[in-house]
Amino acid sequence: SSAMDLQVKLINDGFAQGYASPEKPALPPVSVWKNMGFGVTAEPIGMVYNKRLVPAAQVPRTHAALETWLRKNVGALTGRVTTFDPARSNVGYLYLSEDMAITRDTRSLLEAIAATRPVLAQTSEPMLRGVAEGRQALAYNVIGSYALERARTDPRIGVAFLKDYTIVTSRIAFIAREAAHPAAAKLFLDFLLSREGQSLLAKRSLWPVRTDVAARRLLQAQARPIRVGPQLLVNLDRVKRQRFLRDWTAILATGAKAQ
């Protein structure tokens, strides 16, 4: 599942069984938790843009440049920017929370996005479709694997990963505590984590978590991987979530007034 925090909650609530996979030594420490949760991908979170509306030379390459570009072109971009709605999308909430944790400048960027009266989505598909069809010029915080796969067959869209930092997320797999066929589950998990399995995932733009598999990757200084672990539970705290969403709603209101 791409909802890392929800997978960790299931593990923490006792729905997983432990397994010391023989593939574990080949995995980064951030990708394994308690021999129960295993990150099987390293997928960057990026931007998607319409190539006709946003020429490649104008595509922002950092978060600061993105904010500047949004503010400079707010009139032309009104209703033409899309992103996840954190109130309806668990992954959207996770990515914005990570943005906020990485830099305080995120609030100013979100205000610039809000000034465009963004189209808020619950899943990736309407964002990708909207940008491809030209109804939106740019989508922010899109799951890179979906975007890259779409771009392979749709020449209307481009994909960019911001160079100052790019969040990297994992799909977390675990073996259910009450698995009907635990031996088969262990073999399948081993395959997902093996060099062969990781290579097959990479062919469908699901970038491998293993570093010994040939695949496209971000620069090490650019990547901000989300650790598989209990810190993800913090985002699920009801009070914290309510506070975050109140702040998000206030940012949307402020941005709309500024526009």
C-alpha positions in Angstrom: 0.0 0.0 0.0 1.2 3.5 -0.7 -0.5 4.7 2.5 2.6 4.1 4.6 1.2 5.4 7.9 -1.9 3.2 7.7 0.3 0.1 7.0 2.4 0.9 10.0 -0.7 1.3 12.1 -1.9 -2.2 11.1 1.5 -3.6 12.1 1.6 -1.7 15.3 -2.0 -2.9 16.1 -0.8 -6.5 15.9 -2.0 -7.6 12.5 1.4 -8.6 11.2 3.8 -11.5 11.9 7.5 -11.3 12.1 9.8 -12.7 9.4 13.5 -12.3 9.1 13.7 -12.3 5.3 17.1 -13.5 3.9 16.9 -10.4 1.6 16.9 -8.0 4.6 20.7 -7.4 4.5 20.4 -5.9 1.0 17.8 -3.3 2.2 18.4 0.1 3.6 17.7 0.3 7.4 15.0 2.9 6.7 13.0 0.3 4.8 12.5 -2.3 7.5 10.7 -2.1 10.8 10.7 -4.9 13.5 11.1 -7.6 10.8 7.5 -7.0 10.1 7.1 -4.0 7.8 9.2 -4.0 4.6 9.3 -1.1 2.2 9.5 -2.7 -1.3 9.8 0.4 -3.4 11.5 3.9 -3.3 9.1 6.1 -5.2 9.7 9.8 -5.5 6.9 12.3 -5.1 7.1 14.9 -7.9 5.3 17.4 -10.1 3.5 16.8 -13.4 3.1 19.5 -16.0 1.4 20.0 -19.3 4.2 20.5 -21.9 2.1 22.8 -24.0 1.2 25.1 -21.2 4.5 25.0 -19.3 7.6 24.8 -21.5 10.4 22.7 -20.1 12.7 25.7 -19.7 10.1 27.3 -17.4 9.5 24.3 -15.1 10.6 25.2 -11.6 13.4 23.1 -10.2 13.2 23.8 -6.5 10.4 24.5 -4.0 11.5 28.1 -3.8 11.4 28.5 -7.5 8.0 26.9 -7.6 6.6 29.4 -5.2 8.1 32.3 -7.1 6.7 31.0 -10.4 3.2 30.5 -8.9 3.1 34.0 -7.5 4.4 35.6 -10.7 1.8 33.8 -12.8 -1.1 33.6 -10.3 -3.6 35.1 -12.8 -2.8 32.7 -15.6 -2.7 29.7 -13.2 -6.0 30.4 -11.4 -7.9 27.0 -11.4 -4.9 25.5 -13.3 -3.0 23.9 -10.4 -4.0 20.6 -8.8 -2.8 18.7 -5.7 -4.1 16.1 -3.3 -6.8 17.1 -0.8 -5.3 16.2 2.6 -8.8 16.1 4.1 -9.8 13.3 1.8 -6.5 11.6 0.8 -4.3 9.8 3.3 -1.3 10.0 1.1 -1.9 13.6 0.4 -2.0 14.3 4.1 1.2 12.3 4.6 3.1 14.1 1.8 2.1 17.6 3.0 3.0 16.6 6.6 6.4 15.6 5.4 6.8 18.8 3.5 6.0 20.7 6.7 8.4 18.7 8.7 11.3 19.2 6.2 11.0 23.0 6.0 9.0 25.9 7.4 9.0 27.4 4.0 6.3 24.9 3.0 3.6 27.2 4.5 4.6 30.0 2.1 4.6 27.6 -0.8 1.1 26.4 0.2 -0.1 29.9 0.4 1.1 30.5 -3.2 -0.7 27.3 -4.3 -3.8 28.4 -2.5 -3.8 31.7 -4.3 -4.3 29.8 -7.6 -7.6 28.3 -6.2 -6.2 24.8 -6.7 -8.3 21.8 -7.9 -8.1 19.3 -5.0 -8.1 15.6 -5.8 -8.5 12.4 -3.8 -6.4 10.2 -6.0 -3.6 10.5 -8.6 -5.7 9.7 -11.7 -7.8 12.9 -11.9 -4.7 15.0 -11.4 -2.8 13.2 -14.2 -5.8 13.3 -16.5 -6.5 17.0 -15.8 -2.9 18.0 -16.6 -2.8 15.8 -19.7 -6.0 17.3 -21.1 -4.8 20.8 -20.4 -7.5 21.7 -17.8 -4.6 22.1 -15.3 -1.1 23.2 -16.0 0.7 21.6 -13.1 0.1 19.0 -10.4 2.0 19.1 -7.1 3.0 16.1 -4.9 2.1 13.4 -7.4 3.2 9.8 -6.8 6.1 9.5 -9.2 5.5 5.9 -10.3 2.1 6.7 -11.7 3.3 9.9 -13.3 6.3 8.2 -15.0 4.2 5.4 -16.3 1.6 7.8 -17.7 4.4 9.9 -19.3 5.7 6.9 -21.1 2.6 6.7 -23.3 1.3 10.2 -23.1 3.5 12.9 -24.7 1.4 15.7 -23.4 2.8 15.5 -19.8 6.2 15.9 -18.3 7.5 14.8 -14.8 9.9 16.7 -12.6 11.4 16.0 -9.3 12.5 19.1 -7.3 16.2 19.3 -6.8 16.4 20.9 -3.3 14.6 17.9 -1.9 12.2 15.2 -3.1 10.1 13.0 -0.7 10.6 9.3 -1.4 7.9 6.9 -0.3 7.7 3.2 -0.1 4.9 0.7 -0.5 4.9 -1.3 2.7 4.4 -5.1 2.6 3.8 -7.3 5.6 2.6 -10.8 6.2 -0.7 -10.9 8.0 -0.7 -12.5 11.4 -3.5 -14.9 10.3 -2.2 -15.6 6.8 -3.7 -18.8 5.5 -0.5 -19.7 3.7 2.4 -18.1 5.6 5.1 -20.1 3.9 3.9 -18.9 0.5 3.6 -15.4 1.8 7.3 -15.5 3.0 8.4 -16.8 -0.4 6.5 -14.0 -2.2 7.9 -11.3 0.1 11.4 -12.7 -0.5 10.7 -12.4 -4.3 9.5 -8.8 -4.0 12.7 -7.9 -2.2 15.0 -10.0 -4.4 17.1 -8.5 -7.1 14.9 -10.2 -9.7 11.7 -8.9 -8.1 13.1 -5.4 -7.7 14.2 -5.3 -11.3 10.7 -6.3 -12.5 9.2 -3.6 -10.3 11.6 -1.0 -11.8 10.4 -1.8 -15.3 7.0 -0.4 -14.3 8.5 2.8 -12.8 8.3 1.3 -9.2 11.8 2.3 -8.4 13.7 -0.3 -6.3 14.5 0.1 -2.7 17.7 -2.1 -3.2 20.7 -0.2 -4.3 22.3 -3.2 -6.1 19.6 -3.1 -8.8 20.2 -1.0 -12.0 17.5 1.6 -12.2 16.9 5.4 -12.4 17.5 7.1 -9.0 17.6 10.5 -7.4 20.8 12.0 -6.2 21.5 11.1 -2.7 21.4 14.7 -1.5 18.1 15.2 -3.2 16.2 12.2 -1.8 14.3 12.4 1.5 13.0 8.9 2.2 10.2 8.4 4.6 11.4 5.9 7.2 9.3 2.7 7.7 8.6 2.9 11.4 6.5 4.1 14.3 7.1 7.8 13.7 4.5 7.5 11.0 1.9 7.0 13.7 2.3 10.6 14.9 0.4 11.8 11.8 -2.5 9.6 12.7 -3.1 11.3 16.1 -6.6 12.7 15.9 -5.8 16.0 17.6 -2.7 16.5 15.4 -4.6 15.7 12.2 -7.5 18.1 13.2 -4.9 20.9 13.9 -3.2 20.3 10.6 -6.4 20.3 8.6 -7.6 23.5 10.3 -4.3 25.1 9.4 -4.6 23.9 5.8 -8.2 25.3 5.6 -6.9 28.6 6.9 -4.1 28.6 4.3 -6.6 28.0 1.5 -8.8 30.9 2.7 -5.8 33.2 3.1 -4.5 32.3 -0.4 -7.9 32.9 -2.0 -8.2 36.3 -0.4 -4.7 37.2 -1.5 -5.5 36.3 -5.1 
